Amino acid sequence: MSVDYHIVGDGNELAACAAELFTTVTQKAVADRGACMLALSGGKTPKLLFEKLGQPQFESLPWQRISLFWGDERFVPEGHADSNYRMTREALLERLSVKPAAICPVNTSLPSAEAAAESYATTICEIFPDSAIENGWPIFDCILLGLGTDGHTASLFPGDLTINEKISWTAVGRAPDNSQRITLTLPVLNAARQVIFLVSGSEKAAVVAAIARGQAKNLPAAMVKTKKVTWLLDAAAASTLVSR
Ligand SMILES: O=C1O[C@H](COP(=O)(O)O)[C@@H](O)[C@H](O)[C@H]1O
């Protein structure tokens, strides 16, 4: 596993740096394999990235070769304020003149979160080419992740047994407020070619430093050990990390 850190000033710089990484990752995947399979994250931090990617200078990205999935989703209707898909649609997808090869949100209109998780695994399986499934796991070119102050990532929460899932591609995670969320499982995160954590804000500084120093090995975000892990932090999120 290689881990690298990029520390930038603020949320806008973070979005600019993330957009550059996004460009590199998508272009490389398309050059190497003809397609790019990406999972997007929810949360506050990626919104600025999505708005940036919706600007005209990113129209030349190989959108028609990019398939978009979500690393996690709240079990709420598609138009709900908490929907990760709604946020991405408004911040990015509605602004794109060239449409991605596939846009695959979680179907949250199904009767239960379990049904939505199961159906999402089927969707991934249908869209992924056979060559992008290895040893029974889908190989995402890149998964964008966030980090909660409690160390959760995607919808893998500390203390929730979903983190132990070893067979399924998707599962239902339970957030501390007891709400249900559909999430990619840890083996899927770890099978990806690369994950990029986007983290901003001083409230994340302590957990970022604890994970980076190996002092929080049992937190879900610390259990992400993909071949290539990139942490993109703004100065506030990196403040504890760089202060000692
Ligand atoms: O990976 C993720 O992380 C976040 C934490 O988000 P933030 O709002 O604190 O930036 C999480 O809740 C989100 O659903 C997820 O995709």
The ligand as an ORCA input file, in Angstrom:
! r2SCAN-3c Opt
* xyz 0 1
  O     -17.078      8.868      2.766
  C     -17.932      9.593      3.217
  O     -17.627     10.448      4.279
  C     -18.575     11.296      4.766
  C     -18.138     12.297      5.808
  O     -18.626     13.432      5.229
  P     -18.515     14.940      5.626
  O     -19.888     15.483      5.421
  O     -18.087     14.997      7.038
  O     -17.542     15.534      4.635
  C     -19.879     10.625      4.788
  O     -20.838     10.870      5.666
  C     -20.288     10.341      3.362
  O     -21.550      9.835      3.176
  C     -19.307      9.497      2.723
  O     -19.489      9.241      1.383
*
